[in-house]
Amino acid sequence: MHNTKDSAIRTESSYYDEICAVLQENMSRVLTPLGEYNVHFQKCGTKDMLWGLQQIHKSITQTEYIPNQRDQFTQDLFVDIVGSVCPEGEIKRSTRIICEIKIKTLTLNDYAQLLGYCVTANVEHGLLISVDQGVSSRFDSNLRRNENLKSVERPNVTHKFGILKFRTRGKEIEFNEIGYYQSWYVLARALVRSINKIV
């Protein structure tokens, strides 16, 4: 695989807005038959995840966000994009998604970075997204041979990961079969299950 001329001259962060929009549009569409949900994706980049959560909270409630103890762990965690899905009018029942964007072929090292973010922030759902690229043959082989990498269990939380490709031509995101999440529908149902566990 090779870079398109467009992706060769653009930085990783220059794709965040486009990818946020596509994530938001697709998640909202797929969640609609399952109920009324607020879906928000916020680019972070040089701002930390706590800042991203504050922006999401303000956009839903128009009020300042006072972080709880759990969210203190997201301070100084520089994720690319954070997402939040909650039932309409119930922001306290939100589940989160951490998204890492790469403009190169995805490797096990990129996956380890995403896993580290999810464990530190105690976030159940992670998406590793390449821009116009795929996955390295070694990474593909590792995930196919070791199913436990797709879903990592810890006390009180199981982290699950999707491997995706953002196609700049057409502005589409497709799921790779080697990830735990293999479609928007599978991801949407997992998000709803997470929300339903929150009292």
ZAGUKOL-194759 format. One record per residue (C-alpha): x, y, z. Coordinates in steps of 0.05 Angstrom, whole numbers, m for minus. Example, Ala and Ser with C-alpha at 12.3 -4.5 7.8 and 13.67 -1.06 7.14 Angstrom:
BEGIN
<r><xx>246</xx><yy>m90</yy><zz>156</zz></r>
<r><xx>273</xx><yy>m21</yy><zz>143</zz></r>
END
This chain:
BEGIN
<r><xx>0</xx><yy>0</yy><zz>0</zz></r>
<r><xx>22</xx><yy>71</yy><zz>m12</zz></r>
<r><xx>1</xx><yy>140</yy><zz>10</zz></r>
<r><xx>m44</xx><yy>179</yy><zz>m35</zz></r>
<r><xx>m16</xx><yy>246</yy><zz>m56</zz></r>
<r><xx>m66</xx><yy>280</yy><zz>m8</zz></r>
<r><xx>m47</xx><yy>240</yy><zz>53</zz></r>
<r><xx>28</xx><yy>247</yy><zz>39</zz></r>
<r><xx>25</xx><yy>322</yy><zz>50</zz></r>
<r><xx>m25</xx><yy>325</yy><zz>108</zz></r>
<r><xx>m12</xx><yy>315</yy><zz>181</zz></r>
<r><xx>m49</xx><yy>265</yy><zz>225</zz></r>
<r><xx>m86</xx><yy>321</yy><zz>263</zz></r>
<r><xx>m112</xx><yy>351</yy><zz>198</zz></r>
<r><xx>m159</xx><yy>291</yy><zz>192</zz></r>
<r><xx>m190</xx><yy>296</yy><zz>261</zz></r>
<r><xx>m249</xx><yy>341</yy><zz>241</zz></r>
<r><xx>m268</xx><yy>298</yy><zz>181</zz></r>
<r><xx>m263</xx><yy>233</yy><zz>221</zz></r>
<r><xx>m303</xx><yy>262</yy><zz>279</zz></r>
<r><xx>m359</xx><yy>281</yy><zz>230</zz></r>
<r><xx>m360</xx><yy>212</yy><zz>198</zz></r>
<r><xx>m359</xx><yy>177</yy><zz>266</zz></r>
<r><xx>m416</xx><yy>220</yy><zz>292</zz></r>
<r><xx>m458</xx><yy>212</yy><zz>230</zz></r>
<r><xx>m452</xx><yy>137</yy><zz>226</zz></r>
<r><xx>m460</xx><yy>124</yy><zz>301</zz></r>
<r><xx>m522</xx><yy>169</yy><zz>304</zz></r>
<r><xx>m553</xx><yy>133</yy><zz>244</zz></r>
<r><xx>m540</xx><yy>63</yy><zz>271</zz></r>
<r><xx>m563</xx><yy>80</yy><zz>341</zz></r>
<r><xx>m630</xx><yy>111</yy><zz>319</zz></r>
<r><xx>m668</xx><yy>44</yy><zz>315</zz></r>
<r><xx>m641</xx><yy>26</yy><zz>384</zz></r>
<r><xx>m668</xx><yy>88</yy><zz>420</zz></r>
<r><xx>m656</xx><yy>163</yy><zz>429</zz></r>
<r><xx>m582</xx><yy>176</yy><zz>443</zz></r>
<r><xx>m536</xx><yy>236</yy><zz>443</zz></r>
<r><xx>m473</xx><yy>221</yy><zz>403</zz></r>
<r><xx>m413</xx><yy>268</yy><zz>407</zz></r>
<r><xx>m342</xx><yy>260</yy><zz>382</zz></r>
<r><xx>m290</xx><yy>312</yy><zz>402</zz></r>
<r><xx>m220</xx><yy>320</yy><zz>374</zz></r>
<r><xx>m168</xx><yy>329</yy><zz>428</zz></r>
<r><xx>m98</xx><yy>326</yy><zz>397</zz></r>
<r><xx>m56</xx><yy>376</yy><zz>436</zz></r>
<r><xx>m110</xx><yy>382</yy><zz>489</zz></r>
<r><xx>m120</xx><yy>325</yy><zz>539</zz></r>
<r><xx>m179</xx><yy>278</yy><zz>544</zz></r>
<r><xx>m207</xx><yy>315</yy><zz>605</zz></r>
<r><xx>m212</xx><yy>377</yy><zz>562</zz></r>
<r><xx>m248</xx><yy>337</yy><zz>508</zz></r>
<r><xx>m298</xx><yy>310</yy><zz>559</zz></r>
<r><xx>m310</xx><yy>381</yy><zz>584</zz></r>
<r><xx>m326</xx><yy>403</yy><zz>512</zz></r>
<r><xx>m374</xx><yy>346</yy><zz>502</zz></r>
<r><xx>m409</xx><yy>361</yy><zz>568</zz></r>
<r><xx>m417</xx><yy>435</yy><zz>550</zz></r>
<r><xx>m445</xx><yy>418</yy><zz>481</zz></r>
<r><xx>m498</xx><yy>372</yy><zz>512</zz></r>
<r><xx>m518</xx><yy>411</yy><zz>574</zz></r>
<r><xx>m491</xx><yy>482</yy><zz>563</zz></r>
<r><xx>m462</xx><yy>478</yy><zz>633</zz></r>
<r><xx>m392</xx><yy>473</yy><zz>661</zz></r>
<r><xx>m366</xx><yy>404</yy><zz>675</zz></r>
<r><xx>m340</xx><yy>386</yy><zz>744</zz></r>
<r><xx>m297</xx><yy>323</yy><zz>735</zz></r>
<r><xx>m311</xx><yy>263</yy><zz>779</zz></r>
<r><xx>m256</xx><yy>220</yy><zz>809</zz></r>
<r><xx>m257</xx><yy>172</yy><zz>750</zz></r>
<r><xx>m245</xx><yy>229</yy><zz>701</zz></r>
<r><xx>m185</xx><yy>255</yy><zz>739</zz></r>
<r><xx>m146</xx><yy>198</yy><zz>706</zz></r>
<r><xx>m160</xx><yy>228</yy><zz>637</zz></r>
<r><xx>m120</xx><yy>291</yy><zz>653</zz></r>
<r><xx>m55</xx><yy>293</yy><zz>614</zz></r>
<r><xx>m79</xx><yy>235</yy><zz>570</zz></r>
<r><xx>m70</xx><yy>261</yy><zz>499</zz></r>
<r><xx>m118</xx><yy>219</yy><zz>458</zz></r>
<r><xx>m134</xx><yy>239</yy><zz>387</zz></r>
<r><xx>m210</xx><yy>236</yy><zz>392</zz></r>
<r><xx>m257</xx><yy>220</yy><zz>449</zz></r>
<r><xx>m330</xx><yy>200</yy><zz>438</zz></r>
<r><xx>m389</xx><yy>198</yy><zz>485</zz></r>
<r><xx>m457</xx><yy>164</yy><zz>476</zz></r>
<r><xx>m513</xx><yy>172</yy><zz>526</zz></r>
<r><xx>m589</xx><yy>167</yy><zz>528</zz></r>
<r><xx>m623</xx><yy>232</yy><zz>511</zz></r>
<r><xx>m621</xx><yy>277</yy><zz>573</zz></r>
<r><xx>m580</xx><yy>228</yy><zz>615</zz></r>
<r><xx>m507</xx><yy>249</yy><zz>608</zz></r>
<r><xx>m489</xx><yy>213</yy><zz>673</zz></r>
<r><xx>m503</xx><yy>147</yy><zz>638</zz></r>
<r><xx>m453</xx><yy>160</yy><zz>582</zz></r>
<r><xx>m404</xx><yy>109</yy><zz>555</zz></r>
<r><xx>m341</xx><yy>132</yy><zz>521</zz></r>
<r><xx>m298</xx><yy>114</yy><zz>461</zz></r>
<r><xx>m225</xx><yy>130</yy><zz>451</zz></r>
<r><xx>m202</xx><yy>137</yy><zz>379</zz></r>
<r><xx>m130</xx><yy>137</yy><zz>356</zz></r>
<r><xx>m114</xx><yy>160</yy><zz>285</zz></r>
<r><xx>m52</xx><yy>140</yy><zz>246</zz></r>
<r><xx>m31</xx><yy>162</yy><zz>176</zz></r>
<r><xx>14</xx><yy>101</yy><zz>168</zz></r>
<r><xx>4</xx><yy>26</yy><zz>166</zz></r>
<r><xx>m23</xx><yy>3</yy><zz>234</zz></r>
<r><xx>23</xx><yy>m38</yy><zz>279</zz></r>
<r><xx>19</xx><yy>m74</yy><zz>345</zz></r>
<r><xx>54</xx><yy>m15</yy><zz>377</zz></r>
<r><xx>m4</xx><yy>31</yy><zz>356</zz></r>
<r><xx>m52</xx><yy>m19</yy><zz>386</zz></r>
<r><xx>m13</xx><yy>m21</yy><zz>451</zz></r>
<r><xx>m18</xx><yy>55</yy><zz>455</zz></r>
<r><xx>m94</xx><yy>52</yy><zz>447</zz></r>
<r><xx>m98</xx><yy>m4</yy><zz>499</zz></r>
<r><xx>m57</xx><yy>38</yy><zz>548</zz></r>
<r><xx>m103</xx><yy>98</yy><zz>539</zz></r>
<r><xx>m166</xx><yy>55</yy><zz>549</zz></r>
<r><xx>m138</xx><yy>21</yy><zz>612</zz></r>
<r><xx>m114</xx><yy>87</yy><zz>642</zz></r>
<r><xx>m181</xx><yy>122</yy><zz>629</zz></r>
<r><xx>m222</xx><yy>59</yy><zz>646</zz></r>
<r><xx>m256</xx><yy>64</yy><zz>578</zz></r>
<r><xx>m288</xx><yy>1</yy><zz>550</zz></r>
<r><xx>m287</xx><yy>18</yy><zz>475</zz></r>
<r><xx>m228</xx><yy>35</yy><zz>431</zz></r>
<r><xx>m221</xx><yy>48</yy><zz>357</zz></r>
<r><xx>m155</xx><yy>47</yy><zz>320</zz></r>
<r><xx>m164</xx><yy>83</yy><zz>253</zz></r>
<r><xx>m115</xx><yy>86</yy><zz>195</zz></r>
<r><xx>m120</xx><yy>139</yy><zz>141</zz></r>
<r><xx>m120</xx><yy>105</yy><zz>73</zz></r>
<r><xx>m75</xx><yy>50</yy><zz>100</zz></r>
<r><xx>m85</xx><yy>m20</yy><zz>127</zz></r>
<r><xx>m50</xx><yy>m61</yy><zz>180</zz></r>
<r><xx>20</xx><yy>m91</yy><zz>179</zz></r>
<r><xx>24</xx><yy>m165</yy><zz>163</zz></r>
<r><xx>54</xx><yy>m178</yy><zz>232</zz></r>
<r><xx>m2</xx><yy>m141</yy><zz>268</zz></r>
<r><xx>m54</xx><yy>m178</yy><zz>227</zz></r>
<r><xx>m21</xx><yy>m244</yy><zz>244</zz></r>
<r><xx>m17</xx><yy>m226</yy><zz>319</zz></r>
<r><xx>m91</xx><yy>m210</yy><zz>323</zz></r>
<r><xx>m112</xx><yy>m271</yy><zz>283</zz></r>
<r><xx>m70</xx><yy>m318</yy><zz>327</zz></r>
<r><xx>m87</xx><yy>m285</yy><zz>393</zz></r>
<r><xx>m162</xx><yy>m272</yy><zz>400</zz></r>
<r><xx>m150</xx><yy>m246</yy><zz>471</zz></r>
<r><xx>m119</xx><yy>m182</yy><zz>443</zz></r>
<r><xx>m186</xx><yy>m161</yy><zz>413</zz></r>
<r><xx>m220</xx><yy>m161</yy><zz>480</zz></r>
<r><xx>m179</xx><yy>m150</yy><zz>544</zz></r>
<r><xx>m212</xx><yy>m168</yy><zz>610</zz></r>
<r><xx>m197</xx><yy>m132</yy><zz>675</zz></r>
<r><xx>m236</xx><yy>m130</yy><zz>740</zz></r>
<r><xx>m302</xx><yy>m93</yy><zz>728</zz></r>
<r><xx>m287</xx><yy>m75</yy><zz>655</zz></r>
<r><xx>m273</xx><yy>m110</yy><zz>589</zz></r>
<r><xx>m237</xx><yy>m68</yy><zz>536</zz></r>
<r><xx>m258</xx><yy>m82</yy><zz>464</zz></r>
<r><xx>m225</xx><yy>m55</yy><zz>402</zz></r>
<r><xx>m242</xx><yy>m41</yy><zz>330</zz></r>
<r><xx>m191</xx><yy>m34</yy><zz>273</zz></r>
<r><xx>m217</xx><yy>15</yy><zz>220</zz></r>
<r><xx>m196</xx><yy>50</yy><zz>157</zz></r>
<r><xx>m216</xx><yy>121</yy><zz>139</zz></r>
<r><xx>m219</xx><yy>129</yy><zz>64</zz></r>
<r><xx>m205</xx><yy>201</yy><zz>46</zz></r>
<r><xx>m235</xx><yy>192</yy><zz>m22</zz></r>
<r><xx>m309</xx><yy>185</yy><zz>m7</zz></r>
<r><xx>m301</xx><yy>202</yy><zz>68</zz></r>
<r><xx>m320</xx><yy>132</yy><zz>90</zz></r>
<r><xx>m298</xx><yy>89</yy><zz>149</zz></r>
<r><xx>m295</xx><yy>14</yy><zz>142</zz></r>
<r><xx>m284</xx><yy>m39</yy><zz>195</zz></r>
<r><xx>m229</xx><yy>m91</yy><zz>189</zz></r>
<r><xx>m250</xx><yy>m162</yy><zz>206</zz></r>
<r><xx>m190</xx><yy>m173</yy><zz>252</zz></r>
<r><xx>m219</xx><yy>m126</yy><zz>305</zz></r>
<r><xx>m271</xx><yy>m142</yy><zz>358</zz></r>
<r><xx>m319</xx><yy>m93</yy><zz>327</zz></r>
<r><xx>m332</xx><yy>m113</yy><zz>255</zz></r>
<r><xx>m388</xx><yy>m65</yy><zz>237</zz></r>
<r><xx>m425</xx><yy>m3</yy><zz>260</zz></r>
<r><xx>m482</xx><yy>m46</yy><zz>283</zz></r>
<r><xx>m438</xx><yy>m90</yy><zz>328</zz></r>
<r><xx>m406</xx><yy>m27</yy><zz>358</zz></r>
<r><xx>m474</xx><yy>6</yy><zz>369</zz></r>
<r><xx>m502</xx><yy>m54</yy><zz>406</zz></r>
<r><xx>m440</xx><yy>m58</yy><zz>450</zz></r>
<r><xx>m448</xx><yy>16</yy><zz>468</zz></r>
<r><xx>m521</xx><yy>6</yy><zz>487</zz></r>
<r><xx>m502</xx><yy>m53</yy><zz>531</zz></r>
<r><xx>m450</xx><yy>m10</yy><zz>566</zz></r>
<r><xx>m500</xx><yy>45</yy><zz>578</zz></r>
<r><xx>m552</xx><yy>m4</yy><zz>605</zz></r>
<r><xx>m501</xx><yy>m28</yy><zz>658</zz></r>
<r><xx>m496</xx><yy>44</yy><zz>686</zz></r>
<r><xx>m549</xx><yy>57</yy><zz>739</zz></r>
END
